[in-house]
Amino acid sequence: MSLIRIQNIMSNEVAKRVFLTRPPEPPFEYLLNDPTDSIFIGTTKLFGVPFTWSFATLTNPHLAVVGITGAGKSFFVKTFLIRASYIWNTNAIIVDWAGEYKAWVKQSGGVIISLSKGDYINIMDLSGMKPIDRVKQIMNSFDILTDIGDYPEQRRLTGEAMEQAYVNAGFVLSSVPEAGRDAPTLKDVTTLLEEKLQDGSYEYPAELENALYRLRQFTREGEDYFARKSTIDIGKLASSGLVDMDLSGLPDEKFRALAAMFILQTLKEKMRAEGWSSSKGLKAIVVLDEAWKVASDDRSDAITIVREGRKYQFGLIVASQNPTDVNEAIFSNVGTTVMLRIRFEKFMNYLQGSLNFSNFMRSAIGKFGVGQAAFDMSFHAAVQFPDVFLLERIVGEEPLDVYTINISEILTQSELADTSIQKEYYFERIDLNSKMIESGISSDIIISIFNDLDKKERIADVRDLVRLMMKRGVSKEVVVVFLRSMKMVDTTITRVFSYV
């Protein structure tokens, strides 16, 4: 039998055949950087090259991390922050929407600031700014969070009252104040508006009343988290190592977003004030995890940090299950995009359309296991190889194991058929461990629970997990706290105990 077969084919057919192609992976010199000035992430899938991340050759130091719960998203972020601290002594501030990083930060010896639990932020603090500029920032936040932009008269009244509050407190609107003087609060602003209303001379009292109504939601007793004298200095926290800004105790998304915006605004001003330094690496990293309201708006200071952060050695990490929640100005301009397991086709379509990777890469991402990832790197100079490459597995400070808690056995047939109802809960080991610690379960009991879960291949029915806890002396009250930390609703928790 002949080894060579001669064919007569047309030239256009020859053109379609790819004889030699470059593998979809950067050359090793782009992957393996100076270990004293880069962060080890893992090894590449195709050639097993150690990949150490450095922004020296990238357009900027910012990262977008996308992937479903249990894919390794928070595991990657925690590993990245720890190693950045080792290599560059980098500070990190986590804007913690749901309190998911709190226990880990505590275990790591970091600082925890829990707004609504004794800590307060006066959003009129100047942080070295001119009062007139601070008023513009506050009004910008209100524009994003409320519909005040649709009511120009109410917006004008509110802004003017803020300016007057600064003047009454002895500030010059167009000058940077000397340190040590206390800024007015939103309560001072509402007092000015109330006095104007009582005066009776203003011709549009309804506009004034509505402006007051908007502000009072942030100044009511018990919800005045941003209308008291600050108990913390966010500027100083930016150089305090690992810091968790826990927003989970605030009443709703609007309060959390306002806190996050103020934090970003303050950090942006600190970044600009400090300027560039000759030190290696990153001075600080800000983490926004599932902060869709802050990360999605064109007017957010997250976008300013993305645009200016490199020259000040400030990095931003935006993490989300849904890539469409991240503003396109952020997503298309970060130097690194980390893609873990993606569930929905529409998200995959968005990623492929934005990053322009091949169908081969799309197929590989669709088959990812836990901790496997694709990296998109935006290099300074034009390169002759694909920007997107595959990582065999993220190598962290501890094993990346995912535990599955199943509740399908306690659901009705109609609930099982309802796609909006969650049937399984996925947790990385580090997160599940943190939730148990935060709920008040002792370390020896946690170790024994994990030992039993490992024997069951890390999959457990929620009833079995509850029995396991109570058998080891965990009280019903503590178990309820733990189940709530999993985002389990009270009706489901009640049903669990009825079975147990």
Protein Blocks (a to p, Z undefined) as FASTA:
>chain_A
ZZbdcddddfklmmmpcfbdcddbddfklmmccfklcccfbdcfklopacdddfklpmbf
cdcddddehilpmmmmmmmmmmmmmmnopacddddfkopmmmmmmmnopacddehihpac
dfkbgnlpafklmmmmmmmmmmmmmmklmmmmlmmmmmmmmmmmmmmnopafkbccdehi
acddfklmmmmmmmmmmnomafblmlmmmmmmmmmmmmgghiammlcccfbdfklmmmno
jadddfklpmblmlmmmmmmmmmmmmmmmmmmnopafbehjfbdcddehilklmmpmkbm
klmmmmmmmmnopacddddfblklpcfklmmmpfbdcddddfblklmmmmmmmnopafkl
mmmmmmpcehiacdddddfbdcfbdfbdcdfbacdfbdcddddddfklmpcfklmmmmkb
cfbdcddfklmmmmmmmnopafklmmmmmmmmmmnoopacfklmmmmmmmnopafklmmm
mmmmnopafklmmmmmmmZZ
